[in-house]
């Protein structure tokens, strides 16, 4: 059981690193074309966390929910923006949600001892 739990944690950490890279790329380029990749990564993180009895996955629950919730809000804001294109407000909202996701990613990485 311990071996399975540590594999889940390692798989989650790999997804966390991939998410961090995508966020950095979005911040550098302001290119939201990476959102489908980000969505795939976050869905996999959710699957790993919620399909596991690993205590490490329970420990990160609050921070992981910050990631999931902020990504959902990011998508909702972008869908709303398709009809109401207030670009400065849109950019501020996108940046805030990405910042929150990034901060939670860093916090989880610290919990895992990756920093």
Secondary structure, 3 states (H helix, E strand, C coil): CHHHHHHHHHHHHHHHHHHHHHHHHHHHHCCHHHHHHHHHHHHHHHHHHHCCCCHHHHHCHHHHHHHHHHHHHHHHHHHHHCCCCCHHHHHHHHHHHHHHHHHHHHHHHHHCCCC
